[in-house]
């Protein structure tokens, strides 16, 4: 989380201490190794004394470990308990995995199962990578802005969101090759007609991303199946063919989870 993102989260939060704690956990989760107090505080733009207070609380809860000799912090095993409890409560990762494996194997792409959290963000809950010589890698737990790339077009197409809110969120996105709002709206309409969305090099230059919505108990998507690969690979394999596969697999997963676009 960038400093400006944390500032916004803290200011808008009714529980700023929780926002700071979440930012620290995400930072430690992404770090290549343990981190000291000053680097953590500097990265997140926190006053060191405030950062230390939050870190001590997280250590006390078993979510962060402190190494006395090096004075550094890292995630602790308590995180695993929370993760296991979450995975037991959400059947999506287990249900979607076979579909992701099929998509990755048949089309030579990286396939993701993501959870949609409104207009805030999406989180990768399941991943399958092709066995080719080169594949794009994404970790389970990775977070992305909700409206970015192909998944964002699905959210806009099937989520019944206020256009003014969509525009505000869209203007905050960072793309390698920004599509422009008018073009993006046309692509959203195309996604609504096709049942899947496509981003051809806008989000990440040279990478094509496709996504199809998954439904559980509401009329708006709760999850999505995503496929990404190099533009040349997907172009040669046929993006329409891949899109059709995503749409079919997303419908099967929705049915397994008891949902569908007509539910509500």
Beta strands, then each sheet from edge to edge (+ up, - down):
strand 1: 35-36
strand 2: 64-67
strand 3: 72-75
strand 4: 110-117
strand 5: 121-128
strand 6: 143-145
strand 7: 197-200
strand 8: 207-214
strand 9: 223-230
sheet 1: 1+ 3- 2+
sheet 2: 6+ 5- 4+ 9- 8+ 7-
end
